[in-house]
Amino acid sequence: MRLRRRENYLYTLVFRKYQEVKKEKMEIKKIEKLIIFVKSGMDSPLSQYGSYAVAFAAKKIHNIPDVMVFYGQQGVEVVQKGNLAKLALSEDVKKLIAGQFEGLNPEDLPDNLELLARFVKDAMGVKIASCATFHVVSGFATSVDDTTNIEDFIMPMKIPDAVEAELSADKILVF
């Protein structure tokens, strides 16, 4: 009988400790700097929509102070002038997105991803950048300083700056 009580007591202690550890693991670590690394192109519009939805939520809901959408080697085609505007937000997508955020209505959302990108950059302070080296490799820039064929709100980054940004991030999400 005493042995049984002792086993129950030990079981209870172990279970409580397990619950404490489980609760600690579920808590979200404070993130100061988030990079959303986009490695997909125009052929993956859902990844493009998702990256901006996450940037919006990171700023608005989770209050992450430093959020950057960064277009990597496979994503640089998206930053060419006019390409983000080609990715329209249908009424169904607007309803779906707005329905997940309190106080957001479908009519509050823009008609395409270029307008959404400009909004998250200008109104929310999300940085939007891309790797300038791959602008040249992809053939729409003549040098890493050439910005004539990229959207005016996107910051081209040279490799050392891109690496520094990635290494200093608390969290990197890949789309």
NUKEDREN-159407 format. One record per residue: residue in one letter; residue number from 1; y negated, z, x of N, C-alpha, C, CB in turn. Coordinates in nm, 4 decimals. Atoms other than C-alpha are relative to their C-alpha. Glycine has a CB too. Layout:
BEGIN
SITE code pos     n_py     n_pz     n_px    ca_py    ca_pz    ca_px     c_py     c_pz     c_px    cb_py    cb_pz    cb_px
SITE    A NUM        Y        Z        X        Y        Z        X        Y        Z        X        Y        Z        X
...
END
This chain:
BEGIN
SITE code pos     n_py     n_pz     n_px    ca_py    ca_pz    ca_px     c_py     c_pz     c_px    cb_py    cb_pz    cb_px
SITE    M   1   0.1198   0.0000   0.0819   0.0000   0.0000   0.0000  -0.1264   0.0000   0.0864   0.0003   0.1206  -0.0932
SITE    R   2   0.1155  -0.0044  -0.0889  -0.2442   0.0915   0.2775  -0.0160  -0.1317   0.0751   0.0131   0.1161   0.0990
SITE    L   3   0.0029   0.1263  -0.0716  -0.1517  -0.2243   0.4640  -0.0581  -0.1103  -0.0883   0.1408  -0.0378   0.0474
SITE    R   4   0.0496   0.0992   0.0943  -0.2214  -0.4351   0.1577  -0.1528   0.0134  -0.0151   0.0706   0.0160  -0.1376
SITE    R   5   0.1451  -0.0220   0.0113  -0.5705  -0.2765   0.1172  -0.0722  -0.0485   0.1253  -0.0305   0.1494  -0.0240
SITE    R   6   0.0616   0.0412  -0.1263  -0.6441  -0.3362   0.4820  -0.0049  -0.1530   0.0090   0.0782   0.0589   0.1206
SITE    E   7  -0.0016   0.1466   0.0012  -0.5413  -0.7031   0.4492  -0.1078  -0.0543  -0.0934   0.1385  -0.0524  -0.0428
SITE    N   8   0.1032   0.0432   0.0947  -0.7640  -0.7419   0.1436  -0.1395   0.0212   0.0576   0.0141   0.0757  -0.1328
SITE    Y   9   0.1293  -0.0304  -0.0604  -1.0516  -0.5764   0.3273  -0.0328  -0.1029   0.1085  -0.0003   0.1430   0.0590
SITE    L  10   0.0207   0.0992  -0.1057  -1.0086  -0.8071   0.6287  -0.0259  -0.1387  -0.0594   0.1222  -0.0045   0.0939
SITE    Y  11   0.0204   0.1284   0.0670  -0.9793  -1.1082   0.4013  -0.1423  -0.0087  -0.0545   0.1027  -0.0191  -0.1140
SITE    T  12   0.1353  -0.0030   0.0561  -1.3035  -1.0072   0.2278  -0.1041  -0.0166   0.1097  -0.0242   0.1313  -0.0763
SITE    L  13   0.0942   0.0129  -0.1116  -1.4844  -0.9678   0.5617  -0.0037  -0.1427   0.0543   0.0373   0.0974   0.1121
SITE    V  14  -0.0081   0.1370  -0.0510  -1.3620  -1.3052   0.6861  -0.0630  -0.0973  -0.0988   0.1465  -0.0393   0.0275
SITE    F  15   0.0561   0.0883   0.1021  -1.4541  -1.4744   0.3576  -0.1525   0.0097  -0.0023   0.0575   0.0347  -0.1383
SITE    R  16   0.1463  -0.0175  -0.0012  -1.8058  -1.3247   0.3636  -0.0623  -0.0668   0.1222  -0.0365   0.1497  -0.0022
SITE    K  17   0.0514   0.0627  -0.1220  -1.8560  -1.4378   0.7230   0.0026  -0.1518  -0.0144   0.0824   0.0441   0.1236
SITE    Y  18  -0.0105   0.1440   0.0245  -1.7356  -1.7859   0.6266  -0.1145  -0.0475  -0.0892   0.1359  -0.0342  -0.0647
SITE    Q  19   0.1081   0.0368   0.0918  -1.9881  -1.7957   0.3405  -0.1345   0.0004   0.0720  -0.0040   0.0961  -0.1201
SITE    E  20   0.1247  -0.0063  -0.0768  -2.2700  -1.6909   0.5775  -0.0134  -0.1212   0.0914  -0.0059   0.1294   0.0826
SITE    V  21   0.0012   0.1148  -0.0907  -2.1777  -1.9600   0.8305  -0.0215  -0.1281  -0.0788   0.1314  -0.0078   0.0806
SITE    K  22   0.0137   0.1185   0.0843  -2.1449  -2.2203   0.5552  -0.1442  -0.0138  -0.0477   0.0963   0.0072  -0.1206
SITE    K  23   0.1384   0.0026   0.0468  -2.4892  -2.1269   0.4197  -0.0941  -0.0413   0.1129  -0.0406   0.1375  -0.0557
SITE    E  24   0.0835   0.0356  -0.1143  -2.6449  -2.1513   0.7674   0.0100  -0.1484   0.0313   0.0396   0.0820   0.1224
SITE    K  25  -0.0192   0.1415  -0.0302  -2.4958  -2.4968   0.8211  -0.0676  -0.0890  -0.1035   0.1485  -0.0326   0.0074
SITE    M  26   0.0590   0.0806   0.1058  -2.6355  -2.6193   0.4885  -0.1523  -0.0035   0.0086   0.0426   0.0531  -0.1350
SITE    E  27   0.1448  -0.0014  -0.0123  -2.9930  -2.5260   0.5791  -0.0442  -0.1166   0.0870  -0.0492   0.1342   0.0587
SITE    I  28   0.0505   0.1145  -0.0738  -3.1947  -2.8237   0.6994  -0.0854   0.0494   0.1162  -0.0813  -0.0943  -0.0923
SITE    K  29   0.0771  -0.0335  -0.1188  -3.3262  -2.7920   1.0521  -0.1411  -0.0568  -0.0153   0.0689  -0.0548   0.1289
SITE    K  30   0.1390   0.0456   0.0089  -3.7044  -2.8200   1.0711  -0.0180  -0.1218   0.0898  -0.0994   0.1137   0.0403
SITE    I  31   0.0214   0.1247  -0.0730  -3.7869  -3.1746   1.1753  -0.1497  -0.0252   0.0083   0.0736  -0.1199  -0.0686
SITE    E  32   0.1413   0.0312  -0.0226  -4.1265  -3.2510   1.3268  -0.0209  -0.1501   0.0192  -0.0528   0.0765   0.1223
SITE    K  33   0.0141   0.1422  -0.0320  -4.0614  -3.6089   1.4384   0.1273  -0.0743  -0.0405  -0.0293  -0.0201   0.1517
SITE    L  34  -0.1115   0.0792   0.0520  -3.8380  -3.8567   1.2538  -0.0236  -0.1472   0.0304   0.0175   0.0220  -0.1524
SITE    I  35   0.0051   0.1454  -0.0181  -3.7647  -4.2146   1.3550   0.1053  -0.0622  -0.0902   0.0231  -0.0404   0.1501
SITE    I  36  -0.0909   0.0779   0.0836  -3.6117  -4.4528   1.1038   0.0167  -0.1332   0.0721  -0.0550  -0.0185  -0.1495
SITE    F  37  -0.0272   0.1156  -0.0842  -3.4537  -4.7187   1.3249   0.0629  -0.1088  -0.0862   0.0928   0.0377   0.1196
SITE    V  38  -0.0483   0.1098   0.0840  -3.4146  -5.0478   1.1386   0.0621  -0.1054   0.0908  -0.1159  -0.0614  -0.0868
SITE    K  39  -0.0687   0.0985  -0.0841  -3.1526  -5.2659   1.3029   0.0593  -0.1131  -0.0836   0.1103   0.0677   0.0816
SITE    S  40  -0.0457   0.1085   0.0868  -3.1020  -5.5050   1.0129  -0.1186  -0.0904  -0.0308   0.0638   0.0554  -0.1318
SITE    G  41   0.1051   0.0982   0.0214  -3.2943  -5.8173   0.9263  -0.0210  -0.0368  -0.1458   0.0304  -0.1226   0.0771
SITE    M  42   0.0326   0.0498   0.1334  -3.4001  -6.0234   0.6273   0.1256  -0.0172  -0.0859  -0.0749  -0.1329   0.0103
SITE    D  43  -0.1249   0.0166   0.0742  -3.0345  -6.0662   0.5308   0.0489   0.1315  -0.0611   0.1073  -0.0573   0.0913
SITE    S  44  -0.0382  -0.1316   0.0541  -3.0157  -5.6929   0.4448  -0.1189   0.0668  -0.0687   0.0543   0.0914   0.1125
SITE    P  45   0.1184  -0.0574   0.0650  -3.2980  -5.6233   0.1990   0.0187   0.1449  -0.0435  -0.0371  -0.0828  -0.1196
SITE    L  46  -0.0220  -0.1386   0.0419  -3.1339  -5.2997   0.0810  -0.0308   0.0973   0.1132   0.1443   0.0191  -0.0478
SITE    S  47   0.0341  -0.0846  -0.1147  -3.1686  -5.1567   0.4314  -0.1511   0.0099   0.0157   0.0634  -0.0552   0.1291
SITE    Q  48   0.1465  -0.0016  -0.0101  -3.5348  -5.2546   0.4294  -0.0593   0.0923  -0.1069  -0.0575  -0.1437  -0.0147
SITE    Y  49   0.0485  -0.0879   0.1078  -3.5958  -5.0883   0.0902   0.0304   0.1458   0.0332   0.0647  -0.0387  -0.1359
SITE    G  50  -0.0433  -0.1360  -0.0313  -3.3991  -4.7829   0.2011  -0.0839   0.0650   0.1078   0.1436  -0.0004   0.0423
SITE    S  51   0.0778  -0.0582  -0.1096  -3.5965  -4.7358   0.5210  -0.1362   0.0493  -0.0485  -0.0184  -0.1025   0.1124
SITE    Y  52   0.1312  -0.0427   0.0510  -3.9267  -4.7187   0.3324   0.0125   0.1106  -0.1045  -0.0746  -0.1192  -0.0601
SITE    A  53  -0.0226  -0.1100   0.0951  -3.7844  -4.4979   0.0563   0.0217   0.1313   0.0752   0.1222  -0.0306  -0.0914
SITE    V  54  -0.0227  -0.1198  -0.0811  -3.6652  -4.2519   0.3222  -0.1299   0.0444   0.0671   0.1090  -0.0263   0.1064
SITE    A  55   0.1291  -0.0351  -0.0616  -4.0029  -4.2664   0.5007  -0.0901   0.0695  -0.1017  -0.0704  -0.1265   0.0562
SITE    F  56   0.0802  -0.0588   0.1081  -4.1770  -4.1918   0.1695   0.0466   0.1425  -0.0295   0.0091  -0.0868  -0.1279
SITE    A  57  -0.0549  -0.1321   0.0320  -3.9449  -3.8995   0.0907  -0.0196   0.0984   0.1154   0.1489  -0.0113  -0.0340
SITE    A  58   0.0177  -0.0878  -0.1167  -3.9681  -3.7614   0.4452  -0.1411   0.0567   0.0042   0.0299  -0.0763   0.1304
SITE    K  59   0.1398  -0.0450  -0.0010  -4.3467  -3.7428   0.4186  -0.0333   0.0823  -0.1238  -0.0944  -0.1199   0.0092
SITE    K  60   0.0439  -0.0616   0.1255  -4.3908  -3.6513   0.0516   0.0789   0.1258  -0.0365   0.0114  -0.1001  -0.1121
SITE    I  61  -0.0836  -0.1113   0.0452  -4.0983  -3.4172  -0.0150   0.0288   0.0992   0.1126   0.1311  -0.0529  -0.0567
SITE    H  62  -0.0418  -0.0879  -0.1096  -3.9943  -3.2821   0.3241  -0.1123   0.0334   0.0975   0.1130  -0.0637   0.0751
SITE    N  63   0.1193  -0.0312  -0.0807  -4.3437  -3.2749   0.4805   0.0232  -0.0139   0.1503  -0.0464   0.1407  -0.0299
SITE    I  64  -0.0208   0.0262  -0.1426  -4.2292  -3.4183   0.8118  -0.1286  -0.0640   0.0526   0.1265  -0.0937   0.0251
SITE    P  65   0.1311   0.0474  -0.0432  -4.5528  -3.4666   1.0055  -0.0003  -0.1355   0.0703  -0.0597   0.0999   0.0899
SITE    D  66  -0.0006   0.1225  -0.0798  -4.4503  -3.7547   1.2340   0.1207  -0.0855  -0.0392   0.0029   0.0329   0.1524
SITE    V  67  -0.1059   0.0905   0.0465  -4.2492  -4.0338   1.0688  -0.0323  -0.1407   0.0483   0.0140   0.0037  -0.1564
SITE    M  68   0.0187   0.1372  -0.0475  -4.2002  -4.3775   1.2224   0.1148  -0.0877  -0.0482  -0.0099  -0.0040   0.1545
SITE    V  69  -0.0978   0.1050   0.0280  -4.0223  -4.6860   1.0902  -0.0066  -0.0920   0.1210  -0.0299  -0.0777  -0.1378
SITE    F  70  -0.0029   0.0794  -0.1226  -3.9137  -4.8701   1.4044   0.1005  -0.1135  -0.0144   0.0351   0.0884   0.1220
SITE    Y  71  -0.0866   0.1174   0.0081  -3.7760  -5.2245   1.3996   0.0565  -0.0304   0.1379  -0.0772  -0.1225  -0.0558
SITE    G  72  -0.0685   0.0274  -0.1257  -3.5188  -5.2730   1.6744   0.0359  -0.1464   0.0135   0.1245   0.0846   0.0113
SITE    Q  73  -0.0313   0.1372  -0.0378  -3.3612  -5.5842   1.8182   0.0446  -0.0885  -0.1153   0.1052   0.0006   0.1033
SITE    Q  74  -0.0428   0.0834   0.1119  -3.1919  -5.7078   1.4987  -0.0991   0.0021  -0.1155   0.1354   0.0449  -0.0487
SITE    G  75   0.0937  -0.0126   0.1107  -3.4825  -5.6050   1.2767  -0.1350  -0.0646   0.0210  -0.0204   0.1407  -0.0291
SITE    V  76   0.1352   0.0496  -0.0291  -3.7767  -5.7709   1.4487  -0.0418  -0.1195  -0.0844  -0.0096  -0.0371   0.1443
SITE    E  77   0.0386   0.1154   0.0825  -3.7629  -6.0836   1.2330  -0.0782   0.0436  -0.1240   0.1249  -0.0794  -0.0422
SITE    V  78   0.0662  -0.0515   0.1200  -3.8833  -5.8675   0.9435  -0.1497   0.0175   0.0226   0.0623   0.1332  -0.0420
SITE    V  79   0.1415  -0.0271  -0.0269  -4.2171  -5.7982   1.1181  -0.0843  -0.1268   0.0122  -0.0131   0.0809   0.1266
SITE    Q  80   0.0768   0.1244  -0.0029  -4.3141  -6.1661   1.1329  -0.0873  -0.0081  -0.1246   0.0940  -0.1234   0.0094
SITE    K  81   0.0939   0.0113   0.1122  -4.6144  -6.2399   0.9124   0.0670  -0.0647  -0.1206  -0.1239  -0.0812   0.0413
SITE    G  82  -0.0493   0.0531   0.1262  -4.5123  -6.2931   0.5519   0.1415   0.0396  -0.0376  -0.0078  -0.1448   0.0039
SITE    N  83  -0.1401  -0.0304   0.0322  -4.1512  -6.1751   0.5765   0.0163   0.1222  -0.0892   0.0779   0.0210   0.1269
SITE    L  84  -0.0111  -0.1178   0.0870  -4.1984  -5.8281   0.4247  -0.0431  -0.0332  -0.1429  -0.0853   0.1160   0.0554
SITE    A  85   0.0473   0.0390   0.1337  -4.3869  -5.9879   0.1341   0.1073  -0.0771  -0.0771  -0.1274  -0.0853   0.0113
SITE    K  86  -0.1088   0.0738   0.0654  -4.0779  -6.2016   0.0627   0.1015   0.0933  -0.0658   0.0709  -0.0893   0.1013
SITE    L  87  -0.0953  -0.0968   0.0555  -3.8804  -5.8856  -0.0176  -0.0641   0.0694  -0.1195   0.0440   0.1045   0.1077
SITE    A  88   0.0618  -0.0494   0.1237  -3.9830  -5.8250  -0.3781   0.0703   0.1253  -0.0504   0.0028  -0.1085  -0.1083
SITE    L  89  -0.0554  -0.1167   0.0692  -3.9339  -5.5005  -0.5663   0.0081  -0.0362  -0.1480  -0.0880   0.1304   0.0235
SITE    S  90  -0.0164   0.0355   0.1411  -3.7885  -5.5917  -0.9051  -0.0340   0.1203  -0.0873   0.1447  -0.0490  -0.0285
SITE    E  91   0.0308  -0.1092   0.0935  -3.8735  -5.3870  -1.2132   0.1148   0.1009  -0.0060  -0.0283  -0.0561  -0.1409
SITE    D  92  -0.1160  -0.0901   0.0017  -3.5190  -5.2455  -1.2137   0.0019   0.0911   0.1224   0.1299  -0.0809  -0.0064
SITE    V  93   0.0033  -0.0800  -0.1230  -3.5515  -5.1307  -0.8517  -0.1133   0.1023  -0.0075  -0.0175  -0.0912   0.1248
SITE    K  94   0.1133  -0.0925   0.0150  -3.8925  -4.9778  -0.9257   0.0372   0.1171  -0.0910  -0.1231  -0.0741  -0.0567
SITE    K  95  -0.0422  -0.1065   0.0927  -3.7467  -4.7841  -1.2206   0.0997   0.0932   0.0669   0.0619  -0.0603  -0.1277
SITE    L  96  -0.1016  -0.0790  -0.0687  -3.4527  -4.6697  -1.0119  -0.0630   0.0940   0.1030   0.1016  -0.0920   0.0681
SITE    I  97   0.0661  -0.0819  -0.1027  -3.6735  -4.5460  -0.7269  -0.0892   0.1053  -0.0641  -0.0828  -0.0884   0.0951
SITE    A  98   0.0947  -0.0931   0.0629  -3.9422  -4.3891  -0.9465   0.0716   0.1123  -0.0738  -0.0912  -0.0747  -0.0967
SITE    G  99  -0.0754  -0.1010   0.0737  -3.6811  -4.2066  -1.1511   0.0518   0.1137   0.0866   0.1146  -0.0643  -0.0691
SITE    Q 100  -0.0506  -0.1022  -0.0910  -3.5839  -4.0075  -0.8436  -0.1095   0.0879   0.0599   0.0769  -0.0651   0.1105
SITE    F 101   0.1124  -0.0770  -0.0528  -3.9313  -3.8744  -0.7621  -0.0861   0.0499  -0.1146  -0.0841  -0.0848   0.0980
SITE    E 102   0.0810  -0.0608   0.1053  -4.1168  -3.6335  -0.9873  -0.1443  -0.0502   0.0092   0.0045   0.1547   0.0100
SITE    G 103   0.1385   0.0453   0.0065  -4.4529  -3.7725  -1.0970  -0.0232  -0.1436   0.0435  -0.0830   0.0880   0.0825
SITE    L 104   0.0137   0.1391  -0.0420  -4.3843  -4.1270  -0.9749   0.0451  -0.0908  -0.1134   0.0818  -0.0278   0.1289
SITE    N 105  -0.0307   0.0956   0.1062  -4.3926  -4.4081  -1.2304   0.0301  -0.1365   0.0610  -0.1173  -0.0101  -0.1009
SITE    P 106  -0.0320   0.1328  -0.0533  -4.2466  -4.7581  -1.1807  -0.1242  -0.0855   0.0252   0.0924  -0.0726  -0.0955
SITE    E 107   0.1210   0.0808  -0.0177  -4.5911  -4.9128  -1.2248  -0.0847   0.0458   0.1187  -0.0836   0.0043  -0.1263
SITE    D 108   0.0695  -0.0479  -0.1201  -4.7153  -4.7015  -0.9308   0.0482  -0.0727   0.1253   0.0204   0.1510   0.0164
SITE    L 109  -0.0586   0.0660  -0.1166  -4.4901  -4.8987  -0.6967  -0.0493  -0.1436   0.0119   0.1530   0.0025  -0.0083
SITE    P 110   0.0472   0.1374  -0.0205  -4.6074  -5.2269  -0.5416   0.1097  -0.1021  -0.0290  -0.0507  -0.0177   0.1433
SITE    D 111  -0.0927   0.1077   0.0343  -4.4438  -5.5623  -0.6060   0.0874  -0.0477   0.1158  -0.0768  -0.1155  -0.0531
SITE    N 112  -0.0812   0.0436  -0.1139  -4.3138  -5.6206  -0.2537  -0.0058   0.1025   0.1130  -0.0476  -0.1374   0.0507
SITE    L 113  -0.0137  -0.0967  -0.1084  -4.2216  -5.4427   0.0669  -0.1201   0.0021   0.0946   0.1247  -0.0296   0.0783
SITE    E 114   0.1201  -0.0016  -0.0847  -4.5322  -5.5498   0.2586  -0.1022   0.0982  -0.0563  -0.0620  -0.1421   0.0107
SITE    L 115   0.0963  -0.0910   0.0622  -4.7526  -5.3656   0.0098   0.0467   0.1449   0.0087  -0.0230  -0.0386  -0.1461
SITE    L 116  -0.0534  -0.1352  -0.0133  -4.5220  -5.0631   0.0182  -0.0169   0.0507   0.1433   0.1486   0.0035  -0.0409
SITE    A 117   0.0161  -0.0378  -0.1410  -4.5283  -5.0611   0.3994  -0.1456   0.0350   0.0299   0.0474  -0.1143   0.0926
SITE    R 118   0.1429  -0.0301  -0.0207  -4.9079  -5.0771   0.3993  -0.0371   0.1338  -0.0631  -0.0884  -0.1123  -0.0591
SITE    F 119   0.0295  -0.1268   0.0673  -4.9188  -4.7882   0.1512   0.0503   0.1190   0.0813   0.0628   0.0020  -0.1397
SITE    V 120  -0.0526  -0.1156  -0.0736  -4.6891  -4.5566   0.3487  -0.0715   0.0176   0.1334   0.1510  -0.0154   0.0233
SITE    K 121   0.0749  -0.0102  -0.1256  -4.8839  -4.6380   0.6643  -0.1398   0.0554  -0.0252  -0.0091  -0.1374   0.0691
SITE    D 122   0.1401  -0.0370   0.0209  -5.2381  -4.6092   0.5287  -0.0172   0.1314  -0.0753  -0.0707  -0.1094  -0.0747
SITE    A 123   0.0194  -0.1183   0.0845  -5.2005  -4.3398   0.2621   0.0791   0.1213   0.0470   0.0384  -0.0320  -0.1418
SITE    M 124  -0.0869  -0.1118  -0.0358  -4.9223  -4.1301   0.4124   0.0103   0.0239   0.1503   0.1366  -0.0233  -0.0555
SITE    G 125  -0.0027  -0.0190  -0.1446  -4.9601  -4.1794   0.7862   0.1313  -0.0325   0.0684  -0.0345   0.1379   0.0301
SITE    V 126  -0.1253   0.0425  -0.0634  -4.6175  -4.3314   0.8524  -0.0337  -0.1081   0.1028   0.1040  -0.0531  -0.1069
SITE    K 127   0.0200   0.1016  -0.1031  -4.6191  -4.5255   1.1786   0.1051  -0.1087  -0.0195   0.0086   0.0620   0.1440
SITE    I 128  -0.0939   0.1119   0.0097  -4.4602  -4.8702   1.1717  -0.0115  -0.0781   0.1300  -0.0294  -0.0918  -0.1260
SITE    A 129   0.0016   0.0631  -0.1314  -4.3607  -5.0263   1.5024   0.1214  -0.0900   0.0161  -0.0035   0.1059   0.1115
SITE    S 130  -0.1146   0.0845  -0.0334  -4.1316  -5.2851   1.6536   0.0004  -0.0244   0.1500  -0.0042  -0.1347  -0.0781
SITE    C 131  -0.0161   0.0220  -0.1432  -4.0007  -5.3727   1.9969  -0.0559  -0.1373   0.0379   0.1490   0.0115   0.0409
SITE    A 132   0.0701   0.1229  -0.0364  -4.2374  -5.6320   2.1440   0.0853  -0.0920   0.0868  -0.1286   0.0334   0.0725
SITE    T 133  -0.0875   0.0812  -0.0848  -3.9759  -5.7495   2.3935   0.0819  -0.0962  -0.0854   0.0934   0.0900   0.0840
SITE    F 134  -0.0825   0.0852   0.0857  -3.7641  -5.8814   2.1089  -0.0827  -0.0969  -0.0836   0.0848   0.0855  -0.0910
SITE    H 135   0.0861   0.1022   0.0604  -4.0641  -6.0609   1.9574   0.0066  -0.1251   0.0883  -0.1492   0.0515  -0.0153
SITE    V 136  -0.0053   0.1111  -0.0953  -4.0590  -6.2753   2.2727   0.1394  -0.0631  -0.0002  -0.0372   0.0484   0.1425
SITE    V 137  -0.1383   0.0497  -0.0025  -3.6779  -6.3040   2.2833   0.0313  -0.0793  -0.1267   0.0995   0.1173   0.0150
SITE    S 138  -0.0245   0.0688   0.1275  -3.6747  -6.4086   1.9151  -0.0841  -0.1257  -0.0157  -0.0277   0.0936  -0.1157
SITE    G 139   0.0759   0.1242  -0.0013  -3.9313  -6.6791   1.9885  -0.1269  -0.0028  -0.0830   0.0857  -0.1065  -0.0452
SITE    F 140   0.1241   0.0051   0.0772  -4.2266  -6.5759   1.7716  -0.1170   0.0681   0.0708   0.0213   0.0641  -0.1349
SITE    A 141   0.1094  -0.0502  -0.0830  -4.4352  -6.4270   2.0535   0.0165  -0.0589   0.1396  -0.0018   0.1573   0.0044
SITE    T 142  -0.0045   0.0571  -0.1350  -4.5264  -6.5654   2.3952   0.0017   0.1073   0.1081  -0.1186  -0.0919   0.0216
SITE    S 143  -0.0022  -0.1135  -0.0926  -4.5647  -6.2226   2.5595   0.0106   0.1284  -0.0818  -0.1278   0.0017   0.0913
SITE    V 144  -0.0107  -0.1267   0.0727  -4.5204  -5.8548   2.4720  -0.1343   0.0433  -0.0589   0.0535   0.1090   0.0924
SITE    D 145   0.1330  -0.0321   0.0535  -4.8956  -5.8401   2.4053  -0.0437  -0.0949  -0.1118  -0.1025  -0.0033   0.1118
SITE    D 146   0.0329   0.1001   0.1021  -4.8937  -6.1378   2.1648   0.0303   0.0547  -0.1397   0.0790  -0.1312   0.0248
SITE    T 147  -0.0165  -0.0526   0.1365  -4.9518  -6.0141   1.8086  -0.0359  -0.1030  -0.1068  -0.0857   0.1245  -0.0188
SITE    T 148   0.0466   0.1013   0.0952  -5.0504  -6.3430   1.6444   0.0966  -0.0249  -0.1154  -0.0245  -0.1289   0.0720
SITE    N 149  -0.0976   0.0310   0.1047  -4.7271  -6.3793   1.4464   0.0647   0.1223  -0.0635   0.1065  -0.0871   0.0560
SITE    I 150  -0.0546  -0.1188   0.0658  -4.6628  -6.0189   1.3421  -0.1038   0.0569  -0.0961   0.0424   0.1071   0.1045
SITE    E 151   0.0897  -0.0621   0.0977  -4.8086  -5.8224   1.0526  -0.1018   0.0879   0.0718   0.0801   0.0832  -0.1036
SITE    D 152   0.1091  -0.0715  -0.0662  -5.1420  -5.6639   1.1410   0.0154   0.1519  -0.0010  -0.1292  -0.0362  -0.0648
SITE    F 153  -0.0156  -0.1449   0.0096  -5.0295  -5.3123   1.0433   0.1195   0.0522   0.0800   0.0147   0.0402  -0.1448
SITE    I 154  -0.1171  -0.0392  -0.0784  -4.7238  -5.3100   1.2715  -0.0376   0.0056   0.1478   0.1181  -0.0989  -0.0230
SITE    M 155   0.0338  -0.0234  -0.1391  -4.7609  -5.1694   1.6214   0.1132  -0.0499   0.0901  -0.0277   0.1499   0.0246
SITE    P 156  -0.1031   0.0437  -0.0940  -4.5726  -5.3633   1.8910   0.0126   0.1026   0.1131  -0.0333  -0.1414   0.0571
SITE    M 157  -0.0225  -0.0978  -0.1069  -4.4145  -5.1308   2.1488   0.0783  -0.0639   0.1137   0.0751   0.1240  -0.0537
SITE    K 158  -0.0738   0.0433  -0.1180  -4.3044  -5.2074   2.5008   0.1185   0.0946   0.0187  -0.0919  -0.0024   0.1276
SITE    I 159  -0.1239  -0.0770  -0.0154  -3.9631  -5.0784   2.6107  -0.0246   0.1446   0.0443   0.0905  -0.0685   0.1002
SITE    P 160   0.0191  -0.1405  -0.0402  -4.0886  -4.7668   2.7989  -0.0560   0.0877  -0.1129  -0.0936   0.0066   0.1199
SITE    D 161   0.0579  -0.0765   0.1112  -4.2947  -4.6570   2.4962   0.1025   0.0228  -0.1112  -0.1231  -0.0726  -0.0564
SITE    A 162  -0.1036  -0.0133   0.1031  -4.0077  -4.7224   2.2556   0.1034   0.1046   0.0407   0.0689  -0.1358  -0.0253
SITE    V 163  -0.0975  -0.0979  -0.0492  -3.7668  -4.5215   2.4713  -0.0586   0.1407  -0.0075   0.0426  -0.0331   0.1453
SITE    E 164   0.0648  -0.1318   0.0074  -4.0156  -4.2339   2.4960  -0.0035   0.0508  -0.1439  -0.1431  -0.0068   0.0571
SITE    A 165   0.0046  -0.0397   0.1414  -4.0584  -4.2301   2.1172   0.1378   0.0450  -0.0479  -0.0512  -0.1167  -0.0876
SITE    E 166  -0.1355  -0.0333   0.0445  -3.6832  -4.2265   2.0605   0.0516   0.1286   0.0640   0.0949  -0.1144   0.0315
SITE    L 167  -0.0478  -0.1204  -0.0683  -3.6118  -3.9579   2.3207  -0.0723   0.1263  -0.0458  -0.0162  -0.0159   0.1496
SITE    S 168   0.0760  -0.1178   0.0437  -3.8816  -3.7291   2.1820   0.0192   0.0312  -0.1490  -0.1479  -0.0209   0.0287
SITE    A 169  -0.0227  -0.0225   0.1435  -3.7644  -3.7578   1.8188   0.0986   0.1145  -0.0226   0.0524  -0.1285  -0.0670
SITE    D 170  -0.0945  -0.1047   0.0398  -3.5967  -3.4616   1.6514   0.1216  -0.0603  -0.0693  -0.0683   0.1021  -0.0925
SITE    K 171  -0.1070   0.0627   0.0784  -3.3902  -3.6969   1.4359  -0.0261  -0.1503  -0.0041   0.0077   0.0600  -0.1455
SITE    I 172   0.0081   0.1453   0.0138  -3.3171  -4.0711   1.4324   0.1006  -0.0416  -0.1067   0.0280  -0.0731   0.1369
SITE    L 173  -0.0860   0.0555   0.1045  -3.1792  -4.2370   1.1190   0.0079  -0.1501   0.0222  -0.0540   0.0338  -0.1440
SITE    V 174  -0.0189   0.1424  -0.0262  -3.0357  -4.5880   1.1504   0.0277  -0.0733  -0.1305   0.1152  -0.0225   0.1004
SITE    F 175  -0.0177   0.0851   0.1181  -3.0650  -4.8542   0.8798   0.0346  -0.1402   0.0442  -0.1269  -0.0009  -0.0883
END
